[in-house]
Amino acid sequence: MISDPAAPRAATAHRPTDIGIEGVRGAAALFVGLSHLFYVNIATPALHLPALLRNLEAGHGGVLVFFVLSGYVISWTNTKACTPAAARSYVQRRSVRLVPIYMAAMLLTLVAIRVSGLAETSRVIIGSFLCLQNFNGYFGFSLNPPRANVPLWSLNFEVLYYGLFVILWRYRPSLGWVFLPTLAAGILGWFAPQIMPLFISSYACGWLFWASGWWLARQPILGEPRASTPLASWLLLVFASHHINGVVRVMNVFHLYSDDSGMVSIGDLGLIPSILLVLGAVTHRRLPHRGAIEATAWALCIVPISGMIWTHRLFSNAGWVVGAATTLLAVLLLPWRSTQWLRPFAWFGGISYAFYVVHYPLLYLVRSAPFPTSTWEGFAERSVVWVALAIGLSWLLEKRFQPWIKGRLMHSDKPST
């Protein structure tokens, strides 16, 4: 029994749940769920939610946490030589892990489209079943995800990165080849979208997050137990960074704007330091230049907040207020080094993939329930029903449906990663 839930567990044929990783995954899923419940407010659009409540979310930040987590876990669990047989096994395991639940989510999406009366083209539906959906389009060819399940855009990114991982696995390129071309594409997408298509730039910037997880998995695990870390403070910095968007704030000071930088952009890169601090702590990986990474994570929140206070602009944006309050809370919690709070998040992390792909259409279905449409009572009732349905269906898909499908397709008792 491991007393520290953030401590890594040894890989075995029956790999146990890593409470630290699953806890972070659960927190990221919560960030996303709160975004669509509060900020998008699908369940009760007739009710005007207060701005501060709407901003108690970090949906985009949560997606970027998923990207880094995915890069880490895929790299950590595929360390043998990349032979043709190993690559085929990898593709099979990824497909069995993701496709059955994804197909179930798409069927639920079709139901939500029908019940909500949303008009969708056959191109959108077919493209989403094939996981080709992308808000940025392909050289002008639009293929958005269905409006009843817009979070599916990130699954399109993930599938691409799963394929690119095989190249990393097979050829083990230097860090320069992994990061510099994609960083250049992201910069061009911000400053010269007429040269660099936004969908390529967005893929490139998302890859910087995914490959950061790959890079972390290459670092050695610390041989001796390390002093406890302020994990809660660092996770709060992820939440705060989502709102403060420090890189964009700094660039805007120098009048470096972008009209449309895509779904993921270089402006999001300010989240990488805080995410790496969180994952470095729960995986017990050695984090090179950790002091500089930590200083950067804090500076990208504190410096822009200080500027907002100095120019009397902080209270002009509810998101900035939430970001500033979260940063202050992160500072106050620095002495708190407990990791026991990860355990309930870890349970949620174990069903987070299914939750991610089904929670959004369920919001549309709950909106059609016979509850008041413009009152706080109606919002509370819809929220309770949505939470129960989302968690219940996610548990069934993750703990019953997917293992049942896997047992018939893979004829093996080894867990998929």
C-alpha angles and dihedrals in degrees: 000000000000112000096197109067090200092058115108120244125222118259113250137164086268099040109203122224111279101223094198096053093040090048092055090045090053092050090051091051089051090052089054095045093050089051093059095039096048112015100038091029097199096161097062109012091165090065115083106220118206113262094241092053092048089055096052088105142081103196099152091044089052091054090052090050087055090053093054092043091051093051091049098047095043091050093043094051097045106057102131122095114293099244121164089256092050091049092050090049090050093052091046093050093047091048095049090046097050113021103063094052091041091054090049089051091051091052089051088049090055089052091050090049091052096044094045095044094235114163114227129172122237087242091062093046096047092042091052093048086055091046093240096126116131129161091212096059128220113274089323096320106125118218106160122178114257113279089235090063111023095157088074088084089085093054088063089056092046094053090053091050092049087059094046090051090068088063091051090046095048103039104023095212123200119267091254093061091046099049113019101063092047092046089052090050090050092050092049090049089056099043104024112024088159087068101035116043111233095234090058092044091050092048088050095051092045087051090057087063095043092046090049087064090049089051092050091052088058092059119095121257110246109259095213128047108267126220112272115271133219091254094161091054092051093049088050088053088058088054092046094046089056089062102033094045090196099190091054091046091053093046091048090056086064091044092250099148134164126205093205121003098171134244092307121022143168085266088071094056091092087078094063097079095053093043091051091050090054095046094041088056098047094043095042090226120157106254111207113225090007092163092056092045091051093047090050092049092053095041093053088061104032099044096053091043090052090052091050091051092046092052093041092240101116096096093047091081124046091206091058090050091052090046092050092047091049091050090051090050089050089055093048092050095052092104091053108093101168120127098184090101088072093073100080089042089053092059089052090046089059090065097031098110093056090042090053095054099040106035096078099054088044088060089058091049092049090050087064092055117114096256127119110284102209107030135089089239090057091048091050093047093048091046093053093048091047093050091049094047095043095048094041095049092043091053092050092049095046102037102032115015101041095045089048092052091044093052090056098043102040102030089213137110094215113116120244117237 
